[in-house]
Amino acid sequence: MTTCVSQDVEDSEIYGFLRPHYSSEQKGHVLLSLSVCLSRFHPPVPPELVRVHFVELAESKPNGNSAAVLPSLKQMDEDPGHDCDSTADSETDVS
């Protein structure tokens, strides 16, 4: 399993890419680990400010770089007002 995370400081968003396709149990582990990590921040991170989306990549190259993302995800990148809930496989609040 590979996890790659980058943070967009301006929008206070963290983007993570997980490979290969994660099972429900693995996604649960990621959410629990993130929750534990965020619980250690002082001052605490308000739970309503944290959302996690698992979005499947269309394909990936053998070297691990993304070859393409789903067209609806590209639209999210081009349209800052786009609601990403419509493209997420699952969305979970971490609290």
C-alpha positions as CSV (number, residue, x, y, z in Angstrom):
1,M,0.0,0.0,0.0
2,T,1.2,3.5,-0.8
3,T,0.0,6.7,0.7
4,C,1.0,10.1,-0.8
5,V,-0.3,13.2,0.8
6,S,0.1,16.8,-0.2
7,Q,-1.4,19.9,1.5
8,D,-2.9,22.9,-0.1
9,V,-2.3,25.5,2.6
10,E,-4.3,28.2,1.0
11,D,-7.5,26.2,1.1
12,S,-6.5,24.1,4.2
13,E,-7.1,20.9,2.3
14,I,-5.0,17.8,2.3
15,Y,-5.1,15.5,-0.7
16,G,-4.0,11.9,-0.3
17,F,-3.7,9.1,-2.9
18,L,-3.9,5.5,-1.7
19,R,-2.9,2.6,-3.8
20,P,-4.0,-0.1,-4.5
21,H,-7.8,0.0,-4.2
22,Y,-8.5,-0.1,-0.4
23,S,-11.0,-2.5,1.2
24,S,-13.6,-1.2,3.6
25,E,-11.3,-2.4,6.5
26,Q,-8.3,-0.5,5.1
27,K,-10.4,2.6,4.7
28,G,-11.5,2.3,8.3
29,H,-7.9,2.0,9.4
30,V,-7.0,5.2,7.5
31,L,-9.9,7.0,9.1
32,L,-9.1,5.8,12.6
33,S,-5.4,6.7,12.2
34,L,-6.3,10.2,11.0
35,S,-8.7,10.6,13.9
36,V,-6.0,9.6,16.4
37,C,-3.5,12.0,14.7
38,L,-6.0,14.9,14.8
39,S,-6.9,14.3,18.4
40,R,-3.3,15.2,19.4
41,F,-3.5,18.7,18.0
42,H,-3.6,21.6,20.5
43,P,-5.8,23.6,20.1
44,P,-8.0,20.7,18.9
45,V,-9.2,20.5,15.3
46,P,-13.0,20.9,15.2
47,P,-14.5,17.7,13.8
48,E,-16.9,19.6,11.5
49,L,-13.8,20.9,9.6
50,V,-12.6,17.5,8.6
51,R,-14.0,15.5,5.7
52,V,-12.5,12.5,4.1
53,H,-13.3,11.3,0.5
54,F,-12.1,8.1,-1.1
55,V,-12.0,8.7,-4.8
56,E,-10.9,6.0,-7.2
57,L,-8.3,6.7,-9.8
58,A,-9.2,5.6,-13.4
59,E,-5.7,4.0,-13.8
60,S,-2.2,4.3,-12.5
61,K,1.2,3.9,-14.1
62,P,3.6,1.1,-12.9
63,N,5.9,3.7,-11.4
64,G,3.1,4.9,-9.1
65,N,2.3,8.2,-10.8
66,S,-1.3,8.8,-11.7
67,A,-1.9,8.4,-15.4
68,A,-5.5,9.7,-15.3
69,V,-8.2,10.5,-13.0
70,L,-11.9,10.1,-13.4
71,P,-13.3,12.9,-15.7
72,S,-15.6,14.1,-12.9
73,L,-12.6,14.5,-10.6
74,K,-10.8,16.6,-13.2
75,Q,-13.9,18.8,-13.3
76,M,-13.6,19.3,-9.5
77,D,-10.1,20.6,-10.1
78,E,-11.2,23.0,-12.9
79,D,-14.3,24.2,-11.1
80,P,-13.5,25.3,-7.5
81,G,-17.3,25.6,-6.8
82,H,-17.9,22.0,-7.7
83,D,-19.3,19.9,-4.8
84,C,-17.0,16.9,-4.5
85,D,-19.6,14.8,-2.8
86,S,-21.0,13.8,-6.1
87,T,-17.7,12.0,-7.2
88,A,-16.7,10.4,-3.9
89,D,-16.9,6.7,-3.5
90,S,-17.5,7.4,0.2
91,E,-17.3,10.4,2.4
92,T,-16.7,10.2,6.1
93,D,-16.5,12.8,8.8
94,V,-13.5,12.1,11.1
95,S,-14.5,12.8,14.7
